[in-house]
Amino acid sequence: MGLALCLLVLLLAWTWRPATRRSARRQDGSYLPGTAHQTGRRLPPSDPAFLADLARVALSSGASLPAALEAVSFAVAEEHAHLDIGTTAQLLLLGAPWAEAWEGIHPRAHLLREALQPAWENGVAPLTLLGTAARSYRRRRSREARRAAAELGNSLVVPLGVCFLPAFILVGIVPAVAGAATGLFH
């Protein structure tokens, strides 16, 4: 009886899943209740190098530059509608100058703007520009992370030394000296 009850509880727990574990979108494009989109929870920001990689994939599949920007905008729209890359793509399609189309764009999209400007204005191959820009950004972020880790390590040495040195003396050296001293006096 107890085994059957345990199996029934396990079966019910396995089949019942809250809405947050399912896909966030329904077939009609609306969002399920309780998902990150509706609860207001913020998703982590898209990395500028990731945006460049998305544009690179779209361009390598044969899309035009505005179509690639539209694809990037669509790919990150649920998380980051404030990037406004889709508006930039539409302005470029309508013939707006490069600087005007990118005016007011989110700082996270500046890497795309800088990497794609020679491609739009001079006809330079955009794939190499995007790849180089993404690698350069990742190297810079890696250097910054290593520098921050080194600074953190340096700033932790003194406080840890101040805490551990007295503990080492009290736990390691004082008992050894006390033990040796008691052996000398007996």
Buried (B, 14 or more C-beta within 10 A) or exposed (E): EEEEEEEEEEEEEEEEEEEEEEEBEEEEEEBBEBBBBEEEEEEEBBBBBBBBBBBBBBBEEEBEBBBBBBBBBBBBEBBBEEBBBBBBBBBBBEEBEBEEBBEEBBEBBEBBBBBBBEBBEEEEEBBEBBBEBBEBBBEEEEEEEEEEEEEEEEEEEEEEEEEEEEEEEEEEEEEEEEEEEEEEEE
